[in-house]
């Protein structure tokens, strides 16, 4: 599952993208310092947009830890969405790419092959996430689902990438998750093997 993603887009581009969709972005902790990062890994702090209670098409841009400790103390960095509703704690996880790993094609190679997925025609996208308070503070996880046609050749699950038209819906807990969480059509994602 996704344990590494990328965000190399600057804060102004992110804010402009939300403005185009008429999503009101607030900064309760001040404008976060978003530095370009090729690898955001489990337990790293990263930008997310949390829903604002009682307000549709609004979110709070904050930096939070990716993963909280589960009951067995292992990090909860991915969370199955299948058949579940999420009445609170919804967030948008900002990314411009994510990685999946497969067994190496070359049997002499010890490391797995690394694949970068990006959104065709869009400089960045949002992943459906959840945030909560834990014993390590506020943290988020990425929702997962059955793989769509672009991911299926690489993995049997995928993160829940949201169509731009559904970002405000995900921030609104009155909109059922089953209406928002769907695999993107074939050809929506570009994939390239990386080092």
ZAMARGU-4260 file (C-alpha; in steps of 0.2 Angstrom, whole numbers, plus 5000, padded with zeros to 4 digits):
<rodrens>
0) 5000/5000/5000 | 5005/5018/4998 | 5018/5022/5011 | 5027/5036/5001 | 5020/5051/4992
5) 5026/5067/4985 | 5021/5086/4986 | 5032/5098/4976 | 5019/5111/4973 | 5020/5128/4982
10) 5007/5135/4994 | 5001/5148/4982 | 4997/5135/4969 | 4987/5125/4982 | 4977/5140/4988
15) 4973/5145/4970 | 4967/5128/4966 | 4955/5128/4980 | 4949/5146/4976 | 4945/5140/4958
20) 4933/5127/4966 | 4926/5140/4978 | 4932/5131/4993 | 4936/5143/5007 | 4953/5139/5014
25) 4957/5145/5032 | 4974/5145/5041 | 4970/5143/5060 | 4989/5141/5064 | 4995/5153/5051
30) 5000/5149/5033 | 5010/5133/5034 | 5028/5133/5027 | 5025/5120/5013 | 5042/5115/5006
35) 5043/5104/4990 | 5046/5086/4995 | 5049/5071/4984 | 5046/5059/4998 | 5034/5061/5012
40) 5035/5045/5022 | 5025/5038/5037 | 5027/5048/5053 | 5032/5064/5043 | 5022/5080/5045
45) 5013/5085/5029 | 4999/5097/5024 | 4981/5092/5025 | 4964/5102/5024 | 4952/5097/5038
50) 4934/5100/5036 | 4926/5114/5046 | 4911/5108/5057 | 4895/5115/5050 | 4902/5124/5035
55) 4901/5117/5017 | 4915/5120/5005 | 4927/5126/5018 | 4943/5119/5026 | 4958/5122/5037
60) 4975/5120/5030 | 4987/5113/5043 | 5002/5102/5045 | 5000/5085/5054 | 5009/5069/5056
65) 5005/5055/5044 | 5000/5040/5054 | 4994/5037/5072 | 4999/5022/5082 | 4986/5007/5081
70) 4982/4996/5095 | 4997/4985/5092 | 5008/5001/5091 | 5011/4999/5072 | 5007/5015/5062
75) 4990/5017/5054 | 4995/5025/5038 | 4982/5017/5027 | 4964/5014/5032 | 4951/5003/5022
80) 4936/5013/5016 | 4926/4998/5009 | 4908/4999/5015 | 4911/5012/5028 | 4904/5030/5032
85) 4915/5043/5039 | 4904/5056/5049 | 4918/5065/5056 | 4937/5068/5054 | 4937/5069/5035
90) 4952/5078/5027 | 4960/5081/5010 | 4978/5075/5009 | 4988/5086/4996 | 4999/5077/4984
95) 5006/5078/4967 | 5012/5060/4965 | 5012/5044/4975 | 5023/5028/4974 | 5019/5010/4973
100) 5032/4996/4974 | 5032/4980/4964 | 5044/4964/4964 | 5059/4968/4953 | 5058/4962/4935
105) 5076/4958/4936 | 5078/4943/4948 | 5096/4949/4952 | 5090/4965/4959 | 5087/4965/4978
110) 5076/4981/4979 | 5058/4983/4973 | 5054/4993/4958 | 5047/5010/4962 | 5033/5018/4952
115) 5027/5036/4952 | 5009/5039/4949 | 5004/5057/4944 | 4987/5065/4938 | 4986/5068/4920
120) 4982/5086/4916 | 4983/5092/4934 | 4998/5098/4944 | 4992/5091/4960 | 4977/5081/4968
125) 4969/5077/4984 | 4968/5060/4993 | 4953/5056/5004 | 4960/5055/5022 | 4955/5054/5040
130) 4962/5064/5055 | 4961/5061/5073 | 4969/5065/5090 | 4980/5051/5096 | 4993/5049/5109
135) 5006/5057/5097 | 4995/5072/5094 | 4984/5075/5079 | 4988/5064/5064 | 4980/5058/5048
140) 4979/5042/5037 | 4975/5039/5019 | 4959/5030/5014 | 4961/5015/5003 | 4949/5006/4991
145) 4949/4993/4977 | 4961/4997/4963 | 4955/5006/4948 | 4961/5002/4931 | 4977/5012/4931
150) 4983/5005/4948 | 4977/4986/4946 | 4992/4981/4936 | 5003/4987/4951 | 4994/4983/4967
155) 4978/4975/4973 | 4973/4991/4983 | 4975/5009/4980 | 4973/5026/4990 | 4957/5035/4987
160) 4961/5049/4975 | 4947/5061/4973 | 4940/5069/4957 | 4942/5088/4959 | 4923/5090/4958
165) 4921/5080/4974 | 4934/5089/4985 | 4920/5099/4994 | 4909/5084/4995 | 4923/5075/5005
170) 4924/5089/5017 | 4905/5089/5020 | 4902/5074/5031 | 4883/5075/5026 | 4888/5068/5009
175) 4889/5049/5010 | 4907/5042/5007 | 4900/5029/4995 | 4895/5044/4984 | 4912/5051/4984
180) 4924/5037/4984 | 4926/5030/4967 | 4941/5024/4956 | 4946/5037/4943 | 4942/5032/4925
185) 4956/5023/4915 | 4969/5034/4909 | 4967/5047/4923 | 4984/5043/4930 | 5001/5043/4922
190) 5014/5031/4929 | 5033/5030/4927 | 5047/5020/4935 | 5058/5029/4946 | 5075/5026/4954
</rodrens>
